Amino acid sequence: MQSTDNGDRQQASSFPITITWETAAPVKLDYGQFHAAGNAMPQVRSFRRLSEVGELDDQLAHVRAAITAALEQILTGMQPTRAQLDEFPDEIASATLVAANARLSVTGVVLLDLTIETLSARA
């Protein structure tokens, strides 16, 4: 078993169990722009790699940015209809989770869960 130094223990206790996230800019689809927000449950597998991102605020911003970039990638690739946005939010969240995990793996973070609480059209 790997030992954990005091810095890792201290960082582990300060990293949140749940992170709220939201799109900073609307996601543009063929028929309009959408805003999304939700929650994610991160697990840090390597505090050493995550610490290379910066301090805690930078780390949280990094995780949020990975989630929103993944969501934009999924929505842009899928081009779901408005009805599908309402009909398949769990499937969109699941695909976003997979895409976000691919982005986060290099920094030692994995998302255990991701929910989309809001997915609404922007004027």
C-alpha positions in Angstrom: 0.0 0.0 0.0 1.2 3.5 -0.8 1.9 5.8 2.0 0.3 9.3 2.0 2.3 12.3 3.2 0.9 15.1 5.3 0.4 17.3 2.3 -1.8 14.8 0.6 -3.9 14.2 3.8 -4.4 17.9 4.2 -5.4 18.4 0.6 -7.7 15.3 0.7 -9.6 16.8 3.7 -10.1 20.1 1.9 -11.2 18.8 -1.5 -15.0 18.8 -1.7 -17.0 15.6 -2.1 -19.5 17.4 -4.4 -18.8 20.1 -6.9 -21.4 22.4 -8.5 -20.7 23.4 -12.1 -22.3 25.5 -14.8 -21.5 26.6 -18.3 -19.8 30.0 -18.4 -20.9 30.6 -22.0 -23.9 29.1 -23.7 -23.5 25.9 -25.7 -24.5 26.6 -29.3 -26.6 24.1 -31.1 -28.1 24.4 -34.6 -31.4 25.7 -33.2 -30.3 27.8 -30.3 -28.0 28.4 -27.3 -28.3 26.4 -24.1 -27.1 26.9 -20.5 -26.4 23.9 -18.2 -25.7 23.5 -14.6 -25.4 20.5 -12.2 -23.3 18.6 -9.7 -20.4 16.2 -9.9 -18.8 13.8 -7.4 -15.0 13.9 -7.9 -12.5 11.4 -6.5 -8.9 12.4 -6.5 -6.6 9.5 -7.3 -3.4 11.5 -7.3 -3.1 14.6 -5.3 0.5 15.0 -6.6 -0.7 15.3 -10.2 -3.7 17.5 -9.2 -1.5 19.8 -7.3 0.4 20.6 -10.5 -2.8 22.4 -11.6 -2.4 24.9 -8.7 -4.1 25.7 -5.5 -7.6 24.4 -4.5 -9.5 27.1 -6.3 -7.5 26.4 -9.5 -8.1 22.7 -9.1 -11.9 23.2 -8.7 -11.9 25.5 -11.8 -10.0 22.9 -13.7 -12.6 20.2 -12.9 -15.5 22.5 -13.7 -13.9 23.5 -17.0 -13.4 19.9 -18.0 -17.0 19.1 -17.3 -18.4 22.1 -19.3 -16.0 21.4 -22.2 -17.1 17.7 -22.2 -20.7 18.7 -22.2 -20.2 21.1 -25.1 -18.3 18.3 -27.0 -21.2 15.9 -26.4 -24.0 18.3 -27.3 -22.2 19.5 -30.4 -21.5 16.0 -31.5 -25.0 14.7 -30.8 -26.9 17.7 -31.9 -29.9 16.6 -29.9 -33.3 18.0 -30.7 -35.0 20.2 -28.1 -37.3 17.2 -27.2 -34.3 15.0 -26.8 -32.7 17.4 -24.3 -35.7 17.0 -22.1 -36.2 13.3 -22.9 -32.7 12.0 -22.4 -30.9 14.1 -19.7 -29.5 11.0 -18.0 -27.9 9.8 -21.2 -26.5 13.2 -21.9 -25.1 13.3 -18.4 -23.6 9.8 -18.7 -21.9 10.7 -22.0 -20.6 13.9 -20.4 -19.2 12.0 -17.5 -17.2 9.7 -19.8 -15.9 12.6 -21.8 -15.0 14.6 -18.7 -13.2 11.6 -17.2 -11.1 11.3 -20.3 -10.0 15.0 -19.8 -9.4 14.7 -16.1 -7.5 11.5 -16.0 -4.2 13.2 -16.7 -4.6 15.3 -13.5 -5.4 12.3 -11.3 -9.2 13.0 -10.9 -12.1 10.8 -11.8 -15.8 11.7 -11.6 -17.9 9.1 -9.9 -21.2 10.8 -10.7 -22.4 13.7 -12.7 -25.9 15.2 -12.9 -27.4 17.9 -15.1 -29.9 19.8 -13.0 -30.6 22.5 -15.5 -30.5 22.5 -19.3 -32.3 25.4 -20.6 -32.5 27.6 -23.7 -30.9 31.0 -23.7 -32.3 33.9 -25.6 
